[in-house]
Structures are given as C-alpha cells and as structure tokens.
Amino acid sequence: MSKLEVLHFPDPRLRKKAIPIEIIDSNITTIAENMLETMYDEAGIGLAATQVNIQKRIIVIDVSEERDQPRVLINPKIVSSEGIEQMQEGCLSVPGYYDDIERAEKIKYSYLTEEGELIEEDADGLLSVCIQHEIDHLDGKLFIDYLSPLKRQRLLKKIDKQERAQAL
Ligand code: NI
C-alpha cells in the first residue's frame, strides 16, 4: 500500500468531475487500498478519489469511533433524500477550516462493492453528511462552496495569507 498526496484548495484539480467506473479490477482495488491508507493517515472520516487526483467515482469512508470499519463505495449515488440538517464539516483538502453546512438529513444511496454487488442503503447523521460531502468531491464540489459570500471571502483571504507566509 502507499500513501497518496491529498490536493489542497484552491488546486484546480479539485474541480474535475470524476467518471464512473466500468470494470472493477485490481487497479481499482489498489486505488481503494491506497485511499484508505491515506484517509487513516490523515485522520479523516472520508476521502474521494478526486482529492488524490484520480478522476474515478470511488470514495472511502470510516465514521466509526474505533476507526475499524473501512468502507469502499464505487459509483456512489444519492437515490433520494429528505429533511435538512446542519452539521459542522471540515475537509482534508481545506485543512484547518470548519463550518456548519446544511445538507439533507436522511438519504437513500446506492453503490457498487469491490465485488461488483449493487447495494442500496439508508443513512442519517454523520454517515449521511459524509456520503453527501464525498459525492460532491466527485462532482468537483467542495463544502466551502456552500458558505455565504462573506464567509467565503474571509476564508479566501486567510488561505491567501497562509500561502504568502509559506512562500517566505
Ligand atoms: Ni472533503
């Protein structure tokens, strides 16, 4: 297994749209393994392939307290959603920034397992938020896209300052 480099906002590669996976072969399972290693190493609860510069529709998740329930979702889709919930979110691609984001409360979602089995399940709470957040990544979307213009501007200024500080 090998750890992958996580892209950081405002890297334009985070805006690329990932394409559906048609054949689940050893290349895909290796990507999944490396993504899981990267997610655990970075102490994240989810990671989308887009964040490691792979434009394929695959996400990995572990929302368990014990960090021992790795999940790999291939071609994940939101089938239906209901309700509204606000939860504080962060992102490995936007380090050090957290904010409350509104999303659907409950979702029905589908995905393929690494064995190619099509699964449909319900999710709520943290898992629901995490799946919505990661699928957004596959579509080139970041959680900070949901911020108000004022908050967004403040964040951009902060990141700009950090980049200039690093350049010194
Ligand atoms: Ni993220």
Residues whose N, C-alpha, C, O or C-beta is under 5 A from the ligand:
A	BS01	NI	G90 C91 L92
